Amino acid sequence: MFGIGWKVAGVLALVAAGAGAWGGYQGKKAERATERAIAAERAADALERTLEAERAAAIILAAENEANAARAAEYDNLRETLLEGGDDQDLPDFLRAYLDRLFGTDGTGGAARPD
């Protein structure tokens, strides 16, 4: 009743359906892999931006540390001079400004000045 042509056509239809299903599966798998790759790329970009910000912060911190070390050396020099009995040493600008704020330039003290 059915000839061999129908059997071959049926087998080919099954193979085509299987190949289509396999192709669909592989397509979904490729889409998921692409989504993961995009997410990983975004995460890497975010990490690079964070690293750049940390490098900039490290440069600023190094400059601040250098300035603080210079100020500390100046203060230590002043302290050593005063301990050795030298009264004529000029006060550094930062210390003079601090003492002016603390005691006031008019001699009444910082608390008596209206701000």
Backbone as numpy.savetxt, mean C-alpha at the origin, in Angstrom:
# Nx Ny Nz CAx CAy CAz Cx Cy Cz
-36.50 -53.59 -42.34 -37.32 -52.44 -42.34 -36.44 -51.20 -42.34
-35.65 -51.04 -41.34 -34.70 -49.93 -41.38 -33.42 -50.44 -42.01
-32.91 -49.66 -42.92 -31.67 -50.07 -43.57 -30.47 -49.61 -42.77
-29.34 -49.96 -43.27 -28.09 -49.62 -42.59 -27.85 -48.12 -42.57
-28.40 -47.39 -43.54 -28.24 -45.94 -43.59 -28.86 -45.25 -42.40
-29.99 -45.77 -41.94 -30.64 -45.16 -40.79 -29.83 -45.41 -39.52
-29.22 -46.59 -39.46 -28.39 -46.91 -38.28 -27.16 -45.99 -38.24
-26.56 -45.80 -39.40 -25.39 -44.92 -39.47 -25.80 -43.49 -39.13
-26.94 -43.06 -39.63 -27.43 -41.72 -39.33 -27.71 -41.58 -37.84
-28.26 -42.62 -37.21 -28.52 -42.57 -35.77 -27.24 -42.49 -34.97
-26.24 -43.28 -35.35 -24.95 -43.25 -34.66 -24.30 -41.88 -34.83
-24.37 -41.36 -36.05 -23.80 -40.03 -36.29 -24.52 -38.95 -35.49
-25.83 -39.10 -35.36 -26.59 -38.15 -34.55 -26.17 -38.23 -33.09
-25.98 -39.47 -32.57 -25.51 -39.63 -31.19 -24.11 -39.05 -31.01
-23.23 -39.28 -31.97 -21.87 -38.74 -31.89 -21.92 -37.22 -31.94
-22.76 -36.66 -32.82 -22.88 -35.21 -32.92 -23.44 -34.63 -31.63
-24.43 -35.29 -31.03 -25.00 -34.81 -29.77 -23.96 -34.87 -28.66
-23.19 -35.96 -28.61 -22.12 -36.09 -27.61 -21.05 -35.04 -27.81
-20.67 -34.81 -29.07 -19.66 -33.80 -29.35 -20.16 -32.40 -28.99
-21.43 -32.14 -29.23 -22.01 -30.84 -28.86 -22.02 -30.66 -27.35
-22.38 -31.73 -26.63 -22.39 -31.66 -25.16 -20.97 -31.45 -24.63
-20.03 -32.19 -25.22 -18.63 -32.05 -24.80 -18.12 -30.64 -25.11
-18.47 -30.11 -26.24 -18.07 -28.75 -26.60 -18.67 -27.72 -25.66
-19.94 -27.91 -25.29 -20.58 -27.01 -24.34 -19.90 -27.05 -22.98
-19.55 -28.27 -22.55 -18.87 -28.45 -21.27 -17.51 -27.74 -21.30
-16.77 -27.95 -22.37 -15.45 -27.33 -22.50 -15.57 -25.80 -22.60
-16.63 -25.32 -23.26 -16.85 -23.88 -23.34 -17.11 -23.26 -21.98
-17.96 -23.93 -21.18 -18.22 -23.44 -19.81 -16.95 -23.48 -18.97
-16.17 -24.54 -19.16 -14.93 -24.68 -18.42 -13.97 -23.54 -18.80
-13.91 -23.22 -20.07 -13.05 -22.12 -20.53 -13.54 -20.79 -19.99
-14.83 -20.57 -19.93 -15.38 -19.33 -19.38 -15.02 -19.17 -17.91
-15.14 -20.27 -17.15 -14.78 -20.22 -15.73 -13.29 -19.92 -15.56
-12.47 -20.54 -16.41 -11.02 -20.27 -16.33 -10.72 -18.82 -16.68
-11.41 -18.27 -17.65 -11.22 -16.87 -18.02 -11.63 -15.95 -16.88
-12.75 -16.26 -16.23 -13.20 -15.45 -15.10 -12.19 -15.50 -13.97
-11.63 -16.68 -13.70 -10.62 -16.80 -12.65 -9.36 -16.01 -13.02
-8.99 -16.04 -14.28 -7.80 -15.31 -14.73 -8.02 -13.81 -14.59
-9.20 -13.33 -14.92 -9.51 -11.90 -14.78 -9.47 -11.50 -13.30
-10.05 -12.34 -12.45 -10.04 -12.05 -11.01 -8.61 -12.03 -10.48
-7.78 -12.97 -10.92 -6.39 -13.00 -10.48 -5.63 -11.77 -10.97
-5.92 -11.33 -12.18 -5.27 -10.13 -12.71 -5.67 -8.89 -11.92
-6.94 -8.80 -11.56 -7.39 -7.67 -10.73 -6.72 -7.69 -9.37
-6.61 -8.87 -8.78 -5.95 -8.98 -7.48 -4.49 -8.59 -7.59
-3.82 -9.01 -8.66 -2.41 -8.64 -8.86 -2.27 -7.13 -9.04
-3.18 -6.51 -9.77 -3.15 -5.05 -9.93 -3.33 -4.34 -8.60
-4.25 -4.85 -7.78 -4.46 -4.25 -6.46 -3.22 -4.39 -5.59
-2.57 -5.54 -5.66 -1.34 -5.74 -4.88 -0.22 -4.83 -5.38
-0.14 -4.62 -6.68 0.87 -3.71 -7.21 0.63 -2.27 -6.74
-0.64 -1.85 -6.74 -0.95 -0.50 -6.25 -0.60 -0.37 -4.76
-0.89 -1.41 -3.99 -0.55 -1.40 -2.57 0.96 -1.33 -2.38
1.70 -2.08 -3.18 3.15 -2.07 -3.09 3.71 -0.70 -3.44
3.17 -0.06 -4.47 3.62 1.29 -4.83 3.35 2.28 -3.71
2.18 2.16 -3.08 1.85 3.05 -1.96 2.78 2.81 -0.78
3.12 1.55 -0.53 4.03 1.25 0.58 5.44 1.75 0.29
5.86 1.67 -0.98 7.17 2.21 -1.33 7.21 3.72 -1.13
6.14 4.40 -1.53 6.08 5.85 -1.33 6.09 6.19 0.16
5.36 5.42 0.95 5.35 5.64 2.40 6.72 5.39 3.00
7.43 4.39 2.49 8.78 4.10 3.00 9.74 5.24 2.70
9.60 5.85 1.53 10.45 7.00 1.18 10.18 8.16 2.13
8.90 8.43 2.37 8.53 9.52 3.28 9.03 9.22 4.69
8.87 7.98 5.13 9.32 7.60 6.48 10.83 7.73 6.60
11.56 7.36 5.56 13.02 7.49 5.61 13.42 8.96 5.73
12.73 9.82 5.00 13.03 11.26 5.08 12.72 11.80 6.48
11.60 11.37 7.05 11.25 11.80 8.41 12.26 11.28 9.42
12.69 10.04 9.25 13.69 9.48 10.17 15.01 10.25 10.08
15.38 10.62 8.86 16.61 11.39 8.67 16.50 12.76 9.35
15.36 13.41 9.18 15.15 14.72 9.82 15.16 14.58 11.34
14.52 13.54 11.86 14.50 13.32 13.31 15.89 13.00 13.84
16.67 12.25 13.07 18.03 11.93 13.51 18.88 13.19 13.55
18.70 14.08 12.56 19.45 15.35 12.56 19.05 16.20 13.76
17.76 16.26 14.04 17.28 17.03 15.18 17.80 16.44 16.49
17.83 15.12 16.59 18.32 14.46 17.80 19.81 14.74 17.99
20.56 14.71 16.89 22.00 15.00 17.00 22.22 16.44 17.45
21.43 17.36 16.93 21.54 18.76 17.33 21.20 18.92 18.82
20.16 18.22 19.25 19.76 18.29 20.66 20.83 17.67 21.55
21.39 16.53 21.12 22.44 15.90 21.92 23.67 16.79 22.03
24.02 17.49 20.95 25.14 18.41 20.98 24.88 19.54 21.97
23.67 20.08 21.93 23.30 21.14 22.86 23.35 20.63 24.30
22.82 19.45 24.54 22.80 18.87 25.89 24.21 18.65 26.40
25.09 18.12 25.56 26.48 17.90 25.98 27.18 19.21 26.30
26.91 20.22 25.50 27.52 21.54 25.74 27.04 22.12 27.06
25.74 22.01 27.33 25.20 22.53 28.59 25.71 21.73 29.79
25.86 20.42 29.62 26.38 19.60 30.72 27.84 19.93 31.03
28.58 20.34 30.03 29.99 20.69 30.22 30.15 22.10 30.77
29.04 22.81 30.94 29.10 24.14 31.53 29.03 25.27 30.54
28.78 25.00 29.30 28.69 26.06 28.31 27.31 26.70 28.34
27.25 27.98 28.67 25.97 28.68 28.77 25.66 29.50 27.52
26.61 29.68 26.66 26.44 30.57 25.52 26.01 29.84 24.25
25.63 28.63 24.37 25.21 27.86 23.20 23.85 28.36 22.72
23.72 28.61 21.41 22.44 29.04 20.85 21.47 27.87 20.84
20.22 28.19 21.15 19.19 27.15 21.10 18.80 26.88 19.66
18.56 25.62 19.32 18.07 25.33 17.97 16.69 25.94 17.76
16.37 26.20 16.52 15.10 26.85 16.20 13.90 26.07 16.71
13.93 24.74 16.55 12.77 23.95 16.99 12.59 24.03 18.50
13.72 24.06 19.25 13.62 24.13 20.70 13.19 25.53 21.14
13.69 26.56 20.47 13.28 27.93 20.79 11.78 28.11 20.54
11.28 27.56 19.41 9.85 27.67 19.09 9.03 26.91 20.12
9.50 25.74 20.55 8.78 24.97 21.55 8.72 25.72 22.88
9.85 26.28 23.30 9.88 27.01 24.56 9.01 28.28 24.49
9.00 28.93 23.33 8.13 30.09 23.16 6.67 29.70 23.29
6.31 28.57 22.71 4.92 28.11 22.83 4.61 27.70 24.27
5.60 27.10 24.92 5.38 26.61 26.27 5.29 27.75 27.28
6.22 28.69 27.20 6.27 29.74 28.20 5.74 31.08 27.70
5.56 31.19 26.42 5.08 32.46 25.86 6.22 33.43 25.67
6.14 34.23 24.64 7.22 35.18 24.36 7.17 36.40 25.28
6.01 36.63 25.90 5.90 37.81 26.79 6.24 37.48 28.23
6.67 36.23 28.50 7.08 35.85 29.84 5.95 35.46 30.75
4.71 35.44 30.28 3.58 35.10 31.14 3.26 33.60 31.10
3.84 32.88 30.19 3.53 31.45 30.10 2.53 31.20 29.01
2.60 30.02 28.43 1.72 29.68 27.31 0.26 29.60 27.69
-0.05 29.28 28.95 -1.44 29.12 29.35 -2.15 30.47 29.45
-1.39 31.56 29.67 -2.01 32.87 29.84 -2.31 33.54 28.51
-1.75 33.01 27.42 -1.97 33.64 26.11 -3.30 33.18 25.53
-4.08 34.10 24.99 -5.31 33.68 24.30 -4.95 33.13 22.94
-5.56 32.02 22.59 -5.30 31.41 21.27 -6.48 31.56 20.38
